[in-house]
Amino acid sequence: MSTVWILAPEAPLSGHSLVASLLVMVGFLFGLRVCHSVRRRGQVGERVLILGTSALARETREAIERRPDLRYAVVGVVDNAKNLGRVVQATRPDRIVVGLVERRGRLPLYPLLEARARGIVVEDAAETYERLTGKLALEALSPSSVIFSRDFHFSRVRLALARALSLLASVIGLVVLAPVLCLIALLVKLDSRGPVFFVQERVGLSGRSFKLIKFRTMHPISRPKSEWEQDNCDRITRLGRWLRRIRLDELPQLVNILRGDMNLVGPRPHPVTNLQMMILAARNLSEVSGDAIPYYSLRCSVRPGITGWAQVRYRYANSIDEEMEKIRYDFYYLKHMSFWLDLRILFETVKTVFSGSGSREETLPAGEAVTRHLGSAGLPHAKVDLRVQRPEPSVGVSPPP
């Protein structure tokens, strides 16, 4: 009450002292919030110092520059770990991202511990890269980091809930969308010669194969050119182009959910014809240990889905390298799989269906994004780059998956 009287001595507050005090307190806190927001607009949110010049460190730096909304700024890149203490003093970072190729005998333990003691966040480049891009840097993973990780753990309750929701959604979807399914089937038959449905053998749970069902969107031929979408663009029918844009060709897979082959959300199943190629490519991803890691078996530890994290974040894959890029997104999903992530994926899918827009992606020039390999090659760089890097926005538009 005394505070209110000091601020507004003439105000008629008798009988309403509690309400008036609350109003003043709320106004005071709101004013502090506004002042803080105005102050932050002209400042960098977080100063980042990168230790190392590996390909992963470079990718992490580029990912920071593609995300100006996070208000990160790279204030330096340290090539020689022995100079870390001096550079920390000069740049005063809020976060140190460690991206060294070889850490044994080269990791500056005492300067990093001292930085932690001073409240500076010390983070592995792989974690930073994962948080910024929504995909895993599989090349930077070692076998032990996968084996002993607390992630990639799929509880029975979570799997049972996902299965129950998928079954419920498929039953409701088949009943409610029955007229739409019949109409699309009729239009497919009238639009071009060939069967209504496209049936293909795909890889499912535990590596078992199943028959995936879709509405046919291409003119049938005796020998398919390849599994890549860009090699078959000339075969897409007029109706098929529209169906693929808003993903209505995937609706018959509700039957696959009822059969137990798929769930509503999960990694997209690969064709059986590509299985061996995918396994070999995934085994060669690790550049930390040089070991052949059977990543693909982990991908098959859950049921595939009609939609997934890779589908809402990336485009159609048109090469084995682009498939590996999508696998990085799949592993992000496997690591962070939760009910809330599934809801986000479904929301993004519905938004794509109704907008007809493509999936989001950090787009790079054709052929460049798919040939980068993280974790091994050092990059030519200045010994210490102390220039503040201002993030620049990057906008990419991709065809729908």
C-alpha positions as a printed NumPy array, in Angstrom:
array([[  0.   ,   0.   ,   0.   ],
       [  2.83 ,   2.359,   0.848],
       [  4.35 ,   1.763,  -2.61 ],
       [  1.085,   2.677,  -4.284],
       [  0.746,   5.805,  -2.177],
       [  4.25 ,   6.977,  -3.057],
       [  3.647,   6.433,  -6.803],
       [  0.149,   7.889,  -6.843],
       [ -0.635,   9.826,  -3.623],
       [ -3.851,  11.328,  -5.002],
       [ -5.331,   8.027,  -6.139],
       [ -8.572,   6.991,  -4.34 ],
       [ -7.356,   3.605,  -3.083],
       [ -9.338,   3.243,   0.116],
       [-10.915,  -0.191,   0.25 ],
       [ -8.98 ,  -1.333,  -2.821],
       [ -5.42 ,  -1.343,  -1.541],
       [ -4.731,  -4.985,  -2.454],
       [ -6.03 ,  -4.618,  -6.003],
       [ -4.129,  -1.373,  -6.5  ],
       [ -0.902,  -2.882,  -5.184],
       [ -1.236,  -5.814,  -7.55 ],
       [ -1.864,  -3.495, -10.484],
       [  1.227,  -1.452,  -9.685],
       [  3.365,  -4.574,  -9.323],
       [  2.124,  -5.959, -12.631],
       [  2.802,  -2.625, -14.349],
       [  6.278,  -2.473, -12.841],
       [  7.163,  -6.005, -13.994],
       [  5.728,  -5.328, -17.444],
       [  7.843,  -2.189, -17.709],
       [ 10.982,  -4.152, -16.789],
       [ 10.115,  -6.721, -19.46 ],
       [  9.676,  -4.045, -22.119],
       [ 12.968,  -2.371, -21.191],
       [ 14.757,  -5.725, -21.328],
       [ 13.283,  -6.506, -24.764],
       [ 14.251,  -3.109, -26.158],
       [ 17.772,  -3.52 , -24.819],
       [ 18.164,  -6.984, -26.373],
       [ 17.151,  -5.83 , -29.857],
       [ 20.446,  -4.129, -30.446],
       [ 22.583,  -6.859, -28.907],
       [ 23.895, -10.246, -29.952],
       [ 22.099, -12.991, -28.036],
       [ 25.075, -15.3  , -27.492],
       [ 28.745, -15.118, -28.418],
       [ 30.13 , -18.411, -29.718],
       [ 33.801, -19.442, -29.924],
       [ 34.578, -22.487, -32.079],
       [ 37.545, -24.669, -31.128],
       [ 38.826, -26.626, -34.136],
       [ 38.672, -26.37 , -37.896],
       [ 37.255, -29.762, -38.801],
       [ 34.52 , -30.173, -41.382],
       [ 32.043, -30.606, -38.539],
       [ 33.186, -27.307, -37.006],
       [ 32.719, -25.629, -40.39 ],
       [ 29.245, -27.111, -40.801],
       [ 28.333, -25.949, -37.315],
       [ 29.524, -22.422, -38.075],
       [ 27.513, -22.337, -41.305],
       [ 24.464, -23.668, -39.443],
       [ 24.79 , -20.786, -36.965],
       [ 24.973, -18.276, -39.813],
       [ 21.819, -19.78 , -41.358],
       [ 19.887, -19.252, -38.105],
       [ 19.852, -15.492, -37.398],
       [ 16.695, -16.014, -35.33 ],
       [ 18.827, -17.649, -32.598],
       [ 20.907, -14.465, -32.263],
       [ 24.184, -16.388, -32.136],
       [ 27.392, -14.764, -33.366],
       [ 30.69 , -16.553, -33.999],
       [ 33.325, -14.37 , -32.348],
       [ 36.311, -16.537, -33.204],
       [ 37.636, -19.831, -34.559],
       [ 40.644, -21.281, -32.736],
       [ 42.938, -23.473, -34.826],
       [ 45.615, -24.095, -32.18 ],
       [ 44.141, -25.432, -28.924],
       [ 47.142, -24.084, -26.977],
       [ 45.898, -20.543, -27.641],
       [ 42.434, -21.194, -26.213],
       [ 42.984, -19.404, -22.887],
       [ 44.281, -16.264, -24.567],
       [ 41.466, -16.234, -27.117],
       [ 38.807, -16.701, -24.421],
       [ 40.18 , -13.666, -22.632],
       [ 40.1  , -11.641, -25.868],
       [ 36.654, -12.664, -27.144],
       [ 34.704, -13.255, -23.893],
       [ 32.417, -15.945, -25.375],
       [ 29.212, -17.268, -23.802],
       [ 29.667, -20.686, -25.401],
       [ 32.646, -22.739, -26.595],
       [ 31.882, -25.314, -29.325],
       [ 34.531, -28.053, -29.504],
       [ 35.016, -29.365, -33.054],
       [ 38.491, -30.917, -32.952],
       [ 39.201, -33.781, -35.359],
       [ 41.551, -35.578, -32.974],
       [ 41.039, -35.   , -29.241],
       [ 43.461, -37.482, -27.753],
       [ 46.361, -35.431, -26.418],
       [ 45.039, -32.245, -28.056],
       [ 41.992, -31.351, -25.946],
       [ 42.898, -28.355, -23.719],
       [ 41.358, -29.72 , -20.528],
       [ 42.431, -27.02 , -18.046],
       [ 41.341, -24.009, -20.159],
       [ 37.982, -25.705, -20.807],
       [ 37.504, -26.501, -17.11 ],
       [ 38.364, -22.929, -16.241],
       [ 35.853, -21.703, -18.808],
       [ 33.172, -23.938, -17.263],
       [ 33.998, -22.546, -13.83 ],
       [ 33.465, -19.03 , -15.199],
       [ 29.991, -19.939, -16.415],
       [ 30.858, -20.427, -20.096],
       [ 28.935, -23.259, -21.746],
       [ 31.235, -25.902, -23.26 ],
       [ 29.524, -28.042, -25.893],
       [ 30.507, -30.685, -28.401],
       [ 30.119, -29.528, -32.012],
       [ 27.969, -32.564, -32.795],
       [ 25.416, -31.453, -30.176],
       [ 25.387, -27.886, -31.48 ],
       [ 25.011, -29.096, -35.063],
       [ 22.16 , -31.399, -34.046],
       [ 20.275, -28.672, -32.205],
       [ 20.628, -26.17 , -35.052],
       [ 19.812, -28.47 , -37.975],
       [ 17.43 , -31.078, -36.562],
       [ 19.614, -33.941, -37.812],
       [ 22.473, -36.025, -36.467],
       [ 26.077, -35.743, -37.58 ],
       [ 26.4  , -39.505, -37.902],
       [ 29.96 , -39.182, -39.162],
       [ 30.972, -37.799, -35.774],
       [ 29.503, -40.708, -33.811],
       [ 31.663, -43.491, -32.458],
       [ 30.351, -47.017, -31.795],
       [ 30.68 , -46.525, -28.017],
       [ 28.709, -43.264, -28.106],
       [ 25.817, -45.137, -29.697],
       [ 26.043, -48.244, -27.522],
       [ 26.286, -46.457, -24.155],
       [ 23.997, -43.561, -24.995],
       [ 20.826, -43.145, -22.976],
       [ 19.142, -42.006, -26.143],
       [ 17.733, -44.365, -28.792],
       [ 15.753, -46.011, -26.004],
       [ 12.216, -46.935, -27.031],
       [ 10.014, -47.703, -24.034],
       [  7.294, -50.296, -24.441],
       [  4.693, -47.852, -23.168],
       [  5.682, -45.263, -25.763],
       [  5.661, -47.828, -28.585],
       [  2.283, -49.206, -27.444],
       [  0.806, -45.702, -27.321],
       [  2.109, -44.895, -30.812],
       [  0.649, -48.145, -32.12 ],
       [ -2.749, -47.538, -30.488],
       [ -2.975, -43.983, -31.841],
       [ -1.957, -45.163, -35.307],
       [ -4.632, -47.867, -35.327],
       [ -7.279, -45.422, -34.127],
       [ -6.28 , -42.853, -36.743],
       [ -6.292, -45.441, -39.539],
       [ -9.773, -46.738, -38.653],
       [-11.221, -43.24 , -38.389],
       [ -9.403, -42.147, -41.542],
       [-10.632, -45.062, -43.643],
       [-14.226, -44.524, -42.504],
       [-14.292, -40.732, -42.85 ],
       [-12.265, -40.595, -46.067],
       [-13.973, -43.518, -47.799],
       [-15.776, -41.238, -50.316],
       [-12.52 , -39.388, -51.056],
       [-10.644, -42.671, -51.549],
       [-13.306, -43.923, -53.956],
       [-13.254, -40.644, -55.899],
       [ -9.459, -40.666, -56.209],
       [ -9.513, -44.307, -57.331],
       [-12.025, -43.436, -60.058],
       [ -9.991, -40.417, -61.204],
       [ -6.782, -42.479, -61.344],
       [ -8.52 , -45.03 , -63.545],
       [ -9.946, -42.359, -65.848],
       [ -6.741, -40.31 , -66.03 ],
       [ -4.41 , -42.966, -67.432],
       [ -4.051, -46.635, -68.233],
       [ -2.892, -49.022, -65.56 ],
       [ -3.917, -50.232, -62.097],
       [ -5.387, -47.935, -59.476],
       [ -2.826, -48.851, -56.84 ],
       [  0.947, -48.994, -56.882],
       [  2.215, -51.87 , -54.735],
       [  5.899, -52.117, -53.85 ],
       [  7.929, -54.286, -51.496],
       [  9.424, -52.164, -48.723],
       [ 11.596, -52.755, -45.646],
       [  9.689, -52.688, -42.366],
       [ 10.132, -53.461, -38.679],
       [ 13.198, -55.608, -37.9  ],
       [ 14.106, -55.624, -41.597],
       [ 11.056, -57.667, -42.623],
       [  9.544, -56.809, -45.987],
       [  5.923, -55.869, -46.631],
       [  3.741, -54.684, -49.524],
       [  3.289, -50.918, -49.404],
       [  0.154, -49.552, -51.096],
       [ -0.152, -46.15 , -52.774],
       [ -2.352, -44.611, -55.427],
       [ -0.575, -44.9  , -58.75 ],
       [  0.833, -41.537, -59.843],
       [  3.001, -42.616, -62.817],
       [  2.483, -44.245, -66.172],
       [  3.445, -47.918, -65.824],
       [  6.425, -49.236, -67.805],
       [  7.921, -52.709, -68.089],
       [ 11.301, -51.702, -66.599],
       [ 11.508, -48.79 , -64.147],
       [ 14.398, -46.424, -64.827],
       [ 15.426, -46.233, -61.168],
       [ 14.025, -45.642, -57.693],
       [ 14.907, -41.926, -57.773],
       [ 12.068, -39.457, -58.302],
       [ 13.985, -37.175, -60.699],
       [ 14.588, -40.09 , -63.1  ],
       [ 10.843, -40.683, -63.371],
       [  9.484, -37.14 , -63.661],
       [  8.409, -37.733, -67.247],
       [  6.236, -40.655, -66.104],
       [  4.146, -38.683, -63.598],
       [  0.509, -38.375, -64.694],
       [ -1.491, -35.151, -64.639],
       [ -3.522, -36.34 , -61.651],
       [ -0.447, -37.906, -60.065],
       [  1.395, -34.59 , -59.97 ],
       [ -1.456, -33.069, -57.995],
       [ -1.803, -36.098, -55.702],
       [  1.91 , -36.088, -54.899],
       [  1.951, -32.379, -54.164],
       [ -0.612, -32.707, -51.372],
       [  0.359, -36.323, -50.55 ],
       [ -3.05 , -37.846, -51.131],
       [ -1.344, -40.728, -52.928],
       [ -0.217, -41.963, -49.488],
       [ -3.762, -42.458, -48.13 ],
       [ -4.021, -46.189, -48.99 ],
       [ -1.21 , -46.802, -46.501],
       [ -3.871, -46.53 , -43.803],
       [ -4.495, -50.158, -44.765],
       [ -0.818, -50.908, -44.086],
       [ -1.299, -49.503, -40.583],
       [ -4.223, -51.862, -39.977],
       [ -2.111, -54.779, -41.173],
       [  0.604, -53.901, -38.666],
       [  3.19 , -52.973, -41.302],
       [  3.397, -49.265, -40.458],
       [  2.564, -46.549, -37.955],
       [  1.283, -43.066, -38.611],
       [  4.696, -41.498, -37.812],
       [  8.117, -43.038, -38.302],
       [ 11.011, -43.318, -40.762],
       [  9.812, -43.845, -44.317],
       [ 10.337, -47.441, -45.491],
       [ 12.941, -47.947, -48.225],
       [ 12.348, -50.22 , -51.223],
       [ 13.746, -53.716, -50.761],
       [ 15.671, -53.288, -54.027],
       [ 17.727, -50.521, -52.359],
       [ 18.26 , -52.313, -49.041],
       [ 21.815, -53.584, -49.532],
       [ 22.936, -50.256, -50.952],
       [ 21.476, -48.394, -47.946],
       [ 23.105, -50.76 , -45.472],
       [ 26.53 , -50.368, -47.065],
       [ 26.225, -46.593, -47.301],
       [ 25.087, -46.288, -43.67 ],
       [ 27.958, -48.506, -42.495],
       [ 30.469, -46.166, -44.13 ],
       [ 29.168, -43.016, -42.439],
       [ 31.436, -43.058, -39.383],
       [ 34.707, -41.23 , -39.901],
       [ 35.661, -41.053, -36.211],
       [ 36.634, -44.674, -35.654],
       [ 36.727, -45.977, -39.207],
       [ 34.552, -48.868, -38.077],
       [ 31.589, -50.134, -40.066],
       [ 28.647, -49.309, -37.803],
       [ 25.333, -51.067, -38.557],
       [ 23.232, -47.92 , -38.25 ],
       [ 20.546, -49.261, -40.53 ],
       [ 19.552, -52.014, -38.088],
       [ 18.747, -49.29 , -35.524],
       [ 16.588, -47.523, -38.085],
       [ 14.583, -50.734, -38.504],
       [ 13.98 , -51.033, -34.745],
       [ 10.689, -49.124, -35.041],
       [  7.794, -49.397, -37.455],
       [  8.064, -47.16 , -40.528],
       [  5.538, -44.365, -40.911],
       [  3.328, -42.706, -43.48 ],
       [  5.055, -39.46 , -42.561],
       [  8.213, -38.714, -40.617],
       [ 10.756, -36.125, -39.509],
       [ 12.789, -36.508, -42.707],
       [  9.637, -36.017, -44.799],
       [  8.74 , -32.672, -43.231],
       [ 12.36 , -31.434, -43.152],
       [ 13.776, -32.612, -46.483],
       [ 12.807, -33.135, -50.099],
       [ 12.531, -36.22 , -52.274],
       [ 15.845, -38.068, -52.357],
       [ 17.334, -38.39 , -55.838],
       [ 20.654, -40.068, -55.032],
       [ 22.246, -42.297, -52.42 ],
       [ 23.892, -39.238, -50.838],
       [ 20.543, -37.529, -50.444],
       [ 19.156, -40.713, -48.905],
       [ 21.983, -40.539, -46.375],
       [ 20.976, -36.951, -45.66 ],
       [ 17.453, -38.146, -44.908],
       [ 18.84 , -40.913, -42.677],
       [ 20.465, -38.195, -40.557],
       [ 16.998, -36.755, -39.977],
       [ 15.624, -40.24 , -39.273],
       [ 18.235, -40.742, -36.57 ],
       [ 17.375, -37.409, -35.011],
       [ 13.815, -38.726, -34.758],
       [ 14.986, -42.036, -33.277],
       [ 17.101, -40.199, -30.705],
       [ 14.371, -37.761, -29.654],
       [ 11.29 , -39.882, -30.372],
       [  8.375, -38.757, -28.219],
       [  4.651, -38.191, -28.324],
       [  5.188, -34.425, -28.698],
       [  7.609, -34.83 , -31.594],
       [  5.035, -37.048, -33.323],
       [  2.419, -34.329, -32.858],
       [  4.772, -31.759, -34.355],
       [  5.43 , -33.994, -37.369],
       [  1.7  , -34.535, -37.882],
       [  1.077, -30.78 , -37.618],
       [  3.793, -30.058, -40.204],
       [  2.357, -32.758, -42.482],
       [ -1.182, -31.387, -42.253],
       [  0.153, -27.887, -42.953],
       [  1.924, -29.194, -46.051],
       [ -1.201, -30.996, -47.25 ],
       [ -3.414, -27.925, -46.95 ],
       [ -0.844, -25.439, -48.236],
       [  0.518, -27.648, -51.014],
       [  4.004, -26.378, -50.168],
       [  7.163, -28.43 , -50.003],
       [  9.115, -29.571, -46.99 ],
       [ 11.554, -27.255, -45.269],
       [ 15.251, -27.721, -45.818],
       [ 18.53 , -25.907, -45.481],
       [ 19.008, -25.733, -49.205],
       [ 22.496, -25.775, -50.711],
       [ 23.493, -25.747, -54.363],
       [ 22.674, -28.982, -56.171],
       [ 25.23 , -31.667, -55.497],
       [ 26.979, -29.714, -52.735],
       [ 24.762, -30.598, -49.806],
       [ 24.948, -34.3  , -50.521],
       [ 28.699, -34.678, -50.932],
       [ 29.865, -33.041, -47.728],
       [ 31.37 , -35.456, -45.241],
       [ 31.776, -34.399, -41.654],
       [ 34.33 , -35.23 , -39.045],
       [ 37.615, -35.889, -40.832],
       [ 39.049, -33.283, -43.173],
       [ 40.684, -30.205, -41.701],
       [ 39.94 , -26.93 , -43.444],
       [ 42.269, -24.111, -44.424],
       [ 41.674, -21.408, -41.86 ],
       [ 43.398, -18.55 , -40.151],
       [ 45.128, -19.401, -36.879],
       [ 42.643, -17.318, -34.943],
       [ 39.748, -15.487, -36.535],
       [ 38.492, -12.86 , -34.107],
       [ 36.084, -11.081, -36.432],
       [ 32.462, -11.078, -35.362],
       [ 30.401, -12.945, -37.918],
       [ 27.005, -11.436, -38.51 ],
       [ 24.443, -14.127, -39.383],
       [ 22.793, -13.721, -42.737],
       [ 19.367, -15.179, -43.51 ],
       [ 19.179, -18.057, -45.948],
       [ 15.95 , -19.116, -47.558],
       [ 15.518, -22.415, -49.35 ],
       [ 12.557, -23.721, -51.296],
       [ 12.364, -27.42 , -52.005],
       [  9.949, -29.714, -53.825],
       [  7.582, -31.675, -51.575],
       [  8.605, -35.164, -50.457]])
